[in-house]
Amino acid sequence: NQRLGVRPVSVKISVSLDATEREVTMVAENLGTISPNTALLIVTAGSRRYRLFLASDKQKSAQVRFIYEKSPDP
């Protein structure tokens, strides 16, 4: 449970061969002054960086699923 604001909320999520899936869900508890609630999710995976834009309101939530897939052996 984190309040959205100007300051970033940083969370580390570990994904491994034992736990290959993780989910992050953004749920609107209220609509604030301007709806829908929006957030920028920046994901750093190794040397790659992804920017995802999320939006939620009282009827819809935003969800991102992280799935670890092992690279095939050369």
C-alpha positions as CSV (number, residue, x, y, z in Angstrom):
1,N,0.0,0.0,0.0
2,Q,1.7,3.1,-1.3
3,R,0.3,6.5,-1.9
4,L,1.1,7.9,-5.4
5,G,2.9,11.2,-5.4
6,V,5.7,13.2,-7.0
7,R,8.4,11.3,-5.1
8,P,9.1,7.8,-6.5
9,V,8.3,4.6,-4.6
10,S,11.1,2.1,-5.1
11,V,10.6,-1.6,-4.7
12,K,13.0,-4.5,-5.5
13,I,11.3,-7.6,-6.8
14,S,13.3,-10.8,-7.0
15,V,12.4,-13.4,-9.6
16,S,14.3,-16.7,-9.7
17,L,14.0,-20.3,-10.9
18,D,12.2,-21.2,-7.7
19,A,9.7,-18.3,-8.0
20,T,9.5,-17.5,-11.7
21,E,6.4,-15.1,-11.6
22,R,5.6,-12.0,-9.7
23,E,2.8,-9.5,-10.1
24,V,2.5,-5.8,-9.3
25,T,-1.1,-4.4,-9.2
26,M,-2.1,-0.7,-9.0
27,V,-5.6,-0.3,-7.4
28,A,-7.4,3.0,-7.0
29,E,-8.7,3.4,-3.4
30,N,-10.0,6.9,-4.4
31,L,-10.0,8.9,-7.6
32,G,-8.0,11.9,-6.2
33,T,-8.5,15.3,-7.8
34,I,-8.0,14.1,-11.4
35,S,-9.0,10.6,-12.5
36,P,-7.9,8.1,-13.5
37,N,-4.9,7.5,-11.2
38,T,-1.8,7.1,-13.3
39,A,1.8,6.0,-12.6
40,L,5.0,5.5,-14.4
41,L,6.6,2.1,-13.6
42,I,10.3,1.9,-14.5
43,V,11.6,-1.6,-14.6
44,T,15.4,-2.4,-14.6
45,A,16.1,-6.0,-15.5
46,G,19.9,-6.6,-15.8
47,S,21.1,-4.0,-18.3
48,R,17.7,-3.4,-19.8
49,R,15.3,-0.6,-18.7
50,Y,11.6,-0.5,-19.5
51,R,9.0,2.4,-18.9
52,L,5.4,1.3,-18.4
53,F,2.5,3.7,-17.9
54,L,-0.3,2.4,-15.6
55,A,-3.8,3.7,-15.0
56,S,-6.5,2.7,-12.6
57,D,-9.9,3.9,-11.5
58,K,-12.7,2.5,-9.3
59,Q,-13.7,-0.1,-11.9
60,K,-10.3,-1.1,-13.4
61,S,-6.9,-1.9,-11.9
62,A,-3.5,-2.0,-13.7
63,Q,-1.4,-5.1,-13.3
64,V,2.1,-6.1,-14.6
65,R,3.3,-9.7,-14.4
66,F,7.1,-10.4,-14.4
67,I,8.0,-13.9,-15.7
68,Y,11.6,-15.2,-15.5
69,E,12.5,-17.3,-18.5
70,K,15.8,-19.0,-18.4
71,S,18.0,-18.4,-21.5
72,P,18.5,-21.6,-23.6
73,D,21.9,-23.1,-23.3
74,P,24.1,-22.3,-26.3
